């Protein structure tokens, strides 16, 4: 039966402090399983230290989870980026509801190969479902915005994405309103939010 397989690994994990990386990576995966538990068939499970895999209920939920993880990484100011594959493929064995272990099928094999192949490229998102060409183009635009945000901007971006307007952010950061209005524009927050809306539209078609 076809399932929606979500895999990811840490970009350039060998360059990171392994202890801090593992701690933050575990927090991210645990948070995702808790917040999106109803949308996950087999929990995101860390498999090789710097990778995870799991099975989600739909392509739309998979995209939601990917973007939520990216925004949580910003919110917590974790010092790593992830490379993701969301692939619709066959899983031949029963779904493990406790951990994403002991499941077999060509879908899992294909997703793993896609993730490994991505290491040769700059892209961090690959959606492999029918009619995914437009979705992947939009994911590339979304990645452009995410990767353009400097580490010093993370708390500001996170605040805007949590729904604070520029006046609220000015109070939070003890700056004048006009400064945060300009920051919202320069960080392209509205354009990123538009990308998310368009992605939902494309995945739901």
Number of C-alpha atoms within 10 A of each C-alpha: 11 13 20 27 29 28 26 25 24 19 18 12 17 10 8 14 10 13 9 12 19 16 10 18 24 17 12 18 17 16 14 19 18 12 12 17 14 11 18 23 21 23 26 26 21 22 13 9 15 19 19 21 27 25 28 26 15 19 22 18 17 24 22 16 20 21 16 15 17 16 18 16 20 24 17 14 16 17 14 16 17 20 20 25 25 27 26 24 20 18 20 15 11 10 18 15 13 11 17 19 17 9 14 14 14 13 20 25 13 17 25 18 12 18 20 14 10 16 14 8 7 10 15 21 22 22 23 21 15 9 12 14 13 13 21 17 15 17 22 17 14 20 18 13 15 20 11 11 16 10 13 9 14 18 16 23 24 19 17 18 17 11 10 15 15 21 16 15 23 18 12 12 12 10 12 13 16 12 13 22 15 12 16 18 11 10 19 17 18 13 14 18 13 13 18 18 11 15 22 17 12 15 20 10 8
